[in-house]
Amino acid sequence: MGKVRVGAFSVSIDGYGAGAEQSLDDPLGKGGRDLHRWFFDTPFFRAMIGKEGGTPGIDADYADRSMSGFGAFILGRNMFGPIRGEWPDEEWKGWWGPNPPYHAPTFVLTHHARAPIVMEGGTTFHFVTGGIHEALRRAQQAAGDLDVKIGGGVSTVRQYLEAGLIDELHFAVSPVLLGRGEAMFAGIDLPGLGYRVVKHDTTPLAMHVVLAR
């Protein structure tokens, strides 16, 4: 069985993983897009959106690692889309178009059941109503010897952190102040949970910090 990891999770200097007032037009909240500047010029991201080029280096290395070695993914309902409550229909299939970047079974935490959605490129969205432990059990079964990625958002990562279920986390701390939004670390005692910094690298656009137990 592989590890349970968080990769390339961007946070602001003041600890927010998303801005306030998230919406269909502003899915990362006010100022949230600025958290990911380090990612946008990497070859990985440019290839993901159908473009060539990109700048190699430390940011690019962390971007590549953020989606490699995973056999399954877990997302929160808000990460999957802006719809709240009961699913009104089957129309919404995620933010990413017909070929999402996951290319593996992807388990979405929700309180409202929905049939699986088979997408292009090997991604199938499975909707889990039984909570974080059920989602992890199913993801680990699907991943086999590969790792499981806890893909976000903030609430989902916090739930798995507080339950002691994450082996390793990579945060990209961006030189941005949001002031308000979704707080990543508030009320969480990371040393008390057994985490320590095992690696860190700094670039003009981010400080990359890897935590492990």
N, C-alpha and C positions, 0 to 999 in steps of 0.2 A: 504494500500500500504506500502511495506517495504522501507528500506533505500537503498541508492546507496552508495556502499562501495568499497574501495580498500583494499586488504588484502595481507600481506606478500610480499610487493613490496620491493625488496632488492636494496639498493643504496650504493655507495662507500662513504668514508669520504669526498671526494671532489665532491660529488653530482651527480655521473653518475649512471644511471640505466641500462646501457649496455656498453660494450666496443666498440672500433672502429673496422672497417673492419669485420662486420658480414657477414657470408657466410653459405652455406649449411653445411660445415664441422665445422664451428665455429659459431653456431647460436646466441650466446650471445656476440660475439665480443671478441677481445683480452683481456684476463683477466676477462671476464664477468662471467665465471663459479665460480670464487672465491667469488663473491658477495653472493653466495647461500650456502656457507659451513655450515652455521647455520642450514640449512634445511635438509641436506643430511642424518644425522643420527637420524632424528626424526622417531618415529614409523609410522607416517602418510606417509612420503615419502617412507620409506622402504616397507610398504604395497602396495603403489601405483605401485612400480616396481616389485611386486611379492616376496618380501623378508620378513622375520620375524625379530623381535627384534627392536632395536632402543633405544634411551636414553630418558627417561621421563624428564620433567622439564619445565622451562619457554619457551625455544625454541619450545618444543613439543606442549605446550599449544597454542602458537601463530600459529603454523603450522595447528593444528586441526581447529582453529577458521577461518583460511584463506579460508577454503573450506566448511564451515558449514553455514546453514541458507540461502543459495542462491537458488533462483528458476530460475535464468537465468544469463547468462554471456555475456559480450561484449568484443571483441578482435579487435585490429587493424589488418590490412592485413599482416603487417610484423610479428606479433605475430603468425599468422596462418601458415606462411611459407615463403620461400625465393623467390618465384616467383613474378616478377614485371610485370606490364602492363597487357595486355589481357591474359586470361587463355589459354594456348596452347592446353590443353585437360582436361579431368576429372580425371587424374591419381592422382594428389597430394590431399591428404585428411588430411593434418596436420602432426605435428611432432610426434604424440603420438601413432601411430599404430591403430588397429581396435577398441580399447576401450579407448577413451580419458578420462581424469580425471574429466570431467565436469558433466556428467550424468544429463544434463538439456539442454533446448534450449540455443544455443550459437550463438550470432549475430556477424558477422565479417564485419567490415567496409571496403568498397572497392569502387573503381570507375568503376569496371567491373562486370556486372551481372553474376550470376552463379546459377544453380538450387541447392536447399537444398541437403545436404548430411546426410543421416541417418546412424549413427554409432552404434556400440554395447554399451550397458550399459545406454541407455537413452539419449545420446548426439545426437542432430541434429544441424548441422551447417547451419545457414541461412545467406545469403550474402546480405548486405544492401548497396544500392548505394545512399540513400537519406541523408546521413550525420548523425552526432552524435545525433541529436534530434529524428530523425526517429528511429534510433537503440534503443535509450532509451525508447521511447514510446512502441515499440514492445516488448522489454525485460520486461518492467513493466507489460504489459498485460499478458505475458507468466508467469511471476513470481507470480502474484497474491499478496498474503499477505507476501510472502518471499522477501528477499533482492535481489538486482541486483548487481553483482560484475563487476567492470571495471577491466578487467584482464591485460590490458597492450597492447602494450608496452608503452614506455615513451611518445611518441607523442600522443597516445590515452588518457592516463591519463592527460597529460597537457591540451588537448582540453577540456575535461570534467571539469577540475579544473578551467580553465579560464572562462568557461561558467557558473560557480557557480552551477554545477549540482551534486557535490559529497557531501554527508553528513559526511562521516567518512573515514579516511585513516590510514592504518597501514604501516609504513615504517620500514624495518629492516636495520639499518645502520651498514654495515660490516666494520671491521677495515682493509680496503683495499684502496689503491690509484690507480686509473686508469689513471689519467692524461688527457685522452681524451675519447670521446665516445658520448653517448646521455645524455645530461644534463637534470636532472629532474626539478630543481628549478630555473634555470637561467631566470631572467626577470619576475618571478611570485612573487607578493606581497601576501604571505599567510595571514599575519595579516590583510592586507587591504581587503582580500576576506572573512574575518570573522573567520579564523581558529585559534585555540589555541591548545596547548598540553594538553590533558586530562589524559594521562597515559604514563608511560615509565618504562621499565625494562631493566636491563643490564645483559648480560651473557658474557662468554669469546669470543663468536663468533659474537655477534651482540648487538646493542642497539635498542630495540624495542620501537618505538614512535607512539602513536596514536593521530591523530589530528581530531578535530571535530568542527562544527560550533554551 
